Amino acid sequence: MFRLDGGAMFGVVPRNLWAKVAPPDEENRISMAMRTIVAVGRGKTVIVDTGAGTGYGEKFEKIYAFEAATAPSEGLGRLGITPETVTDVIVTHLHFDHGGGAVVWSGDGWTLAFPNAAHHVQAAQWEHALNPNPRDRASYFRDRIEPIEKKGVLVLHDGGWALAPGLDVLAFHGHTPGQHLPLFSDGKHALFFCGDLIPTAAHIPTPYIMAYDVDPVLAMDEKTAILERAAREGWILFFEHDPQVEACRVRLDDGRVTKGEPVNV
């Protein structure tokens, strides 16, 4: 868990509206989760995003109100998975709260948390992360990003791609250039990892987009298209940042997409 400014998380939406669904603290910050997904099958063990990881320092962790920060490997251990057996890490994008946990501090530098895994990143995101603009520079930590390439595990993609049957990865560019998000399907049921396209269930309404988005109009259009498809095809939407709602379905009501009942994944 961590906290981000509520106004930044909801953009132009007035505080008296977003505060009803995401109550802020005395510093105007709202509670946020950092969830990952682990998928095992077809000879692969895949982790989607790694959270922020650890080792930021007291000042940084106080600003973002980190709670019980742990390395991703600790959570995997409870599932009987070791970091060495992870075959693929899909980093949706390289903001610190999504990709910071891809590395751990070894005492004399950063090393890979999942040393044998291919680390999948969009080429546009990789370039942007190494050369960010002043608006989002604070979201990237170059010293945590570069080991992925130096260790020879970086796999770059240009647009949508598939990792395995039943695991397609879709590309988006509104939140940040080259965010890619996995869609899991067994032919009957589908689960979409929303990343920062739809960070919480409260962001389902059309105008509820973030000030963090580099192209807010594109982000809104991308979100609308995904929500309409999810409603038509009955997808489960998995929220990386919602502190309470892990997942839900959506439905079309008179042409408008609305949140359905929460789903336990």
GIHUTA-V809368 format. One record per run of one state. SS is the DSSP state (~ for helix, > for strand, _ for the rest). FROM is the first residue (numbers start at 1). LEN is the number of residues. If there is no record, write none. Layout:
{{SS FROM LEN} {SS FROM LEN}}
//
This chain:
{{_ 1 1} {> 2 4} {~ 6 5} {_ 11 4} {~ 15 7} {_ 22 7} {> 29 4} {_ 33 4} {> 37 5} {_ 42 2} {> 44 5} {_ 49 9} {~ 58 6} {_ 64 8} {~ 72 6} {_ 78 5} {~ 83 3} {_ 86 2} {> 88 3} {_ 91 5} {~ 96 7} {> 103 3} {_ 106 4} {> 110 3} {_ 113 5} {> 118 5} {~ 123 8} {_ 131 6} {~ 137 3} {_ 140 2} {~ 142 9} {_ 151 3} {> 154 4} {_ 158 3} {> 161 4} {_ 165 2} {> 167 6} {_ 173 6} {> 179 7} {_ 186 4} {> 190 4} {_ 194 7} {~ 201 3} {_ 204 12} {~ 216 18} {_ 234 2} {> 236 3} {_ 239 8} {> 247 7} {_ 254 2} {> 256 7} {_ 263 3}}
//
